[in-house]
């Protein structure tokens, strides 16, 4: 996929109607170069919000339904009001339509708890030309980092928000900085009970022979939208798929591993800690054709 | 302490000079009722920021130096630029001076990673009349909740940011909501290796006989500013103090326990899970006189 201009104007759509009630107009375009948020918005004072990042390929947003459903799931996990998903879908369409046509667009759907005391969520869609992911899609070096928590907390301790896509993301970015300090580009989290989980912004997919395995969401990981699309494509190709927990040694000894996300798509892991992993460029291209709706 | 009006105008001071460089003016008053933050500020897209909350009593901010030092420590833990602490202290003074005189003011010092791509932090001071904490200072019901991580992660896994006061605070608020579901008002976190840690927004202090004990910061808790003031006062009163890890049973069997923070001050725990704890109103008043600089 060709390099894209990064300086095209981003598009911002504010969605005051997201929580229902009487907001009028229910969404409107706004200037992303001007301040839009109060300092007392709970996203600014407490990281209280949820989000989704979508890949938009040749003007078509992938997996809109699953992303919106996951946003609603994350919102419920932090007791936000249920978002108006139809309204968000319309606002997303408006953002994509307002953006200059580009091969790859990244659209973020953001929803916060709103201004302190106001009891009405803040929401917006921000669409911009995607970064150039062509190098990443050839492969990345990844390190395994302890996530500190066991796979059981999603069941026992929901207040830890394992598997919720919240805007309290500082830990994920700290992990990515640690990866760079270790001469790597991304992270595979390992639970304190010794299972491979996910990346800070991605889902794990591992090939062993003809079988492709990802982490079950019960382990407290985010239910991946891109991995679901890719698994379906692999099944159509006659591959076997499964959702089960894997040990670090399983991934180190695998026939290939990927980190999947909506904008960057499937990125093969070229090196995991000190181990070189097999990379299959053709298979990666097949996954990414499916994940971008070009398959 | 008397009930205070909550509708006095809050004061906002933006501090564009916080990261050094050429920002001019280095801080200025702004309208908190108007939007001040871009949607691409990394605090809004990733919860990337650090903060401090100070209590200001009769116009005097308590523990300004320790709070600023802790802000710098948190900033370093997430690789933010070192904040200009003298500038922040001046901006804090300006915020307090601009606010109507009230007995208790809460001042927040906020610093984010700034707008995506801009490489300059965003910072502000927000001062407002404190909530009415008089009921809380008579006592609160507290439940113990699993924090999921062991006391060792601060040493082994710094990317988990244990002990950093970041704006990625959604988990702490989720824990407080869980407390309300359990008919309690606050939380005492317990580590996965079974030690009492701290509250989501407070420090633990436990009395056993004449000895007052708080959690050591090496366990991955925030170094409390208020507890330091209170421990000093207790030592002046001839009490013994210590910093050591305690088991839940130690606190349940104690002669009293408190959660300490800068605005709410020392709050006695009246009930921990199902156990009633002894409450000493006079001793609590002594702590709060010290913690508010009125001792």
Interface residues (C-beta under 8 A of the other chain):
Chain A: X10 X12 X32 X33 X34 X35 X36 X37 X38 X39 X40 X41 X43 X44 X45 X46 X47 X48 X49 X51 X77 X78 X79 X108 X110 X112 X124 X126 X145 X146 X147 X148 X149 X150 X153 X156 X157 X158 X159 X160 X161 X162 X164 X166 X167 X168 X169 X170 X171 X172 X173 X174 X175 X177 X178 X192
Chain B: X10 X12 X32 X33 X34 X35 X36 X37 X38 X39 X40 X41 X43 X44 X45 X46 X47 X48 X49 X51 X77 X78 X79 X108 X110 X112 X124 X126 X145 X146 X147 X148 X149 X150 X153 X156 X157 X158 X159 X160 X161 X162 X164 X166 X167 X168 X169 X170 X171 X172 X173 X174 X175 X177 X178 X192
